[in-house]
Amino acid sequence: MNPMTAENLRSAFGGESQAHMRYLIWGDKAKRDGFPNVANLFKAISYAEQVHATGHFNALKNEDGDFSVTSMAGFGLGTTSENLQGAINGELFEIKQMYPSYIAVAEMQEEKSALRPMNFALAAEKIHAKLFQEAKDSVDKNKDIDIEKVYICPVCGYTAADEAEDICPICGVSKDKFKVFD
């Protein structure tokens, strides 16, 4: 794999791995703050970020060794509203800057194995940003988000609230393979 694309995948892996852990931490805080549905949303999207990290890691299967990994990572434990804003900011960074630039490089370098997980992640992150914004809007009114179940595709991280389509609109996996958080 071209070194530049490999470095971008390692960075994406690092960012997704950190988002996975950050969302678990922020979910615990949401639960303590009295927002159990927001906590469940954080837990579900944390799993989706793990799916993205796994896709990037697997695309790097022929890369071996130790590497310094630079990635964007938000820190801080604030109120649930502040944590949701941090999640929104992170998702928007991935949507508007990180993945478009990484995808452009991988396309230029004809790295097809890198494009698949990057495109999957980009599509799912758009949904994550929207769901986090809906959750923040509810929390800012001192209400929990009205979502009982969250469905996550284990292949691409597609996320659906309350009801999922029969076939994943991003990667085509059947709904019976989705992980359900409730």
C-alpha positions in Angstrom: 0.0 0.0 0.0 1.2 3.5 -0.8 2.7 5.0 2.4 0.5 8.1 2.3 -2.7 6.1 2.1 -1.4 3.7 4.8 -0.7 6.7 7.1 -4.1 8.1 6.5 -5.7 4.7 7.4 -3.6 4.5 10.6 -4.8 8.1 11.5 -8.4 7.1 10.7 -8.0 4.0 12.8 -6.6 6.1 15.7 -9.4 8.6 15.5 -12.2 6.0 15.3 -10.6 4.1 18.2 -10.5 7.2 20.3 -14.1 8.1 19.4 -15.2 4.6 20.4 -13.8 5.1 23.9 -14.8 8.7 24.2 -18.4 7.9 23.4 -18.5 5.1 26.0 -17.2 7.6 28.6 -19.7 10.3 27.5 -22.5 7.7 27.5 -21.7 6.9 31.1 -21.9 10.6 31.9 -25.3 10.9 30.1 -26.6 8.0 32.1 -25.5 9.7 35.4 -27.1 13.0 34.2 -30.5 11.2 33.8 -30.5 10.8 30.0 -30.6 7.0 29.5 -31.6 7.1 25.8 -28.7 9.5 25.1 -26.4 7.1 26.9 -27.7 4.3 24.7 -27.1 6.4 21.6 -23.5 7.0 22.7 -23.0 3.3 23.4 -24.5 2.3 20.0 -22.5 4.8 18.0 -19.4 3.8 20.0 -19.9 0.4 18.5 -20.2 1.9 15.0 -16.9 3.7 15.5 -15.3 0.3 16.5 -16.7 -1.1 13.3 -15.0 1.7 11.4 -11.7 1.2 13.2 -11.8 -2.5 12.5 -12.4 -1.8 8.8 -9.4 0.5 8.7 -7.2 -2.0 10.6 -8.2 -4.8 8.3 -7.4 -2.7 5.2 -3.9 -2.4 6.7 -3.5 -6.1 6.9 -0.2 -6.1 5.0 1.3 -3.2 7.0 3.4 -4.5 9.8 5.3 -2.8 12.5 5.1 0.0 15.0 3.9 3.4 13.9 3.3 6.8 15.5 -0.3 7.6 14.8 -1.5 11.2 14.6 -5.3 11.6 14.8 -7.8 14.2 15.8 -9.2 13.5 19.3 -11.5 15.6 21.4 -10.9 15.6 25.2 -12.9 16.7 28.1 -15.8 15.6 30.2 -18.5 18.2 30.4 -22.2 18.3 30.7 -24.1 15.9 28.5 -24.9 18.8 26.2 -21.3 19.8 25.9 -20.3 16.2 25.3 -22.9 15.9 22.5 -21.5 19.1 21.0 -18.0 17.5 21.1 -19.4 14.4 19.3 -21.0 16.6 16.7 -17.8 18.6 16.2 -15.8 15.3 15.8 -18.3 13.8 13.3 -18.4 17.1 11.3 -14.6 17.1 11.1 -14.6 13.6 9.7 -17.4 14.5 7.2 -16.1 17.8 6.0 -12.3 17.4 6.2 -10.8 14.1 7.2 -12.6 11.5 5.1 -12.9 13.6 1.9 -9.2 14.3 1.9 -8.2 10.7 2.7 -10.6 9.4 0.1 -9.2 11.8 -2.5 -5.6 10.5 -1.8 -6.7 6.9 -1.9 -8.5 7.4 -5.2 -5.5 9.2 -6.7 -3.3 6.3 -5.5 -5.8 3.7 -6.7 -5.9 2.1 -3.3 -9.3 0.2 -3.6 -8.9 -1.7 -0.3 -8.6 1.6 1.6 -11.6 3.2 -0.2 -14.2 0.7 1.0 -13.9 1.3 4.7 -13.3 5.0 4.3 -16.5 5.4 2.2 -18.4 3.3 4.6 -17.3 5.4 7.5 -18.0 8.7 5.7 -21.6 7.6 5.0 -22.3 6.5 8.5 -20.7 9.6 10.1 -23.3 11.8 8.4 -26.0 9.8 10.2 -24.1 10.0 13.5 -23.8 13.8 13.3 -27.6 14.1 12.7 -28.5 11.8 15.6 -26.1 13.6 18.0 -27.7 16.9 17.0 -31.2 15.6 17.7 -30.0 14.3 21.0 -28.4 17.7 21.9 -31.6 19.5 20.9 -33.5 17.3 23.3 -31.0 17.6 26.1 -30.9 21.4 25.7 -34.7 21.3 26.5 -33.8 19.1 29.5 -35.4 16.1 27.9 -34.1 12.7 26.9 -34.1 11.9 23.2 -37.1 9.8 22.1 -35.2 6.8 20.8 -35.9 3.3 22.2 -33.6 1.2 20.0 -30.5 1.9 17.9 -29.5 -0.5 15.1 -25.9 -0.7 14.0 -24.6 -2.5 10.9 -21.6 -4.6 11.9 -20.0 -4.2 8.4 -20.1 -0.4 7.8 -21.4 1.2 11.0 -24.7 2.4 9.4 -26.9 3.6 12.3 -30.7 3.6 12.4 -32.9 4.9 15.3 -36.0 2.8 16.3 -36.4 1.0 13.0 -33.9 -0.2 10.5 -34.3 -1.0 6.8 -34.3 -4.6 5.8 -31.0 -4.1 3.9 -28.3 -1.8 4.9 -28.4 1.2 2.5 -24.6 1.6 2.7 -23.2 -1.9 2.3 -26.2 -4.2 1.6 -26.0 -6.4 4.7 -29.3 -7.8 5.9 -31.0 -6.3 9.0 -30.9 -9.6 10.8 -27.1 -9.1 11.2 -27.4 -5.7 12.8 -26.6 -5.2 16.5 -29.4 -3.7 18.5 -28.9 -1.4 21.4 -32.0 -0.8 23.6 
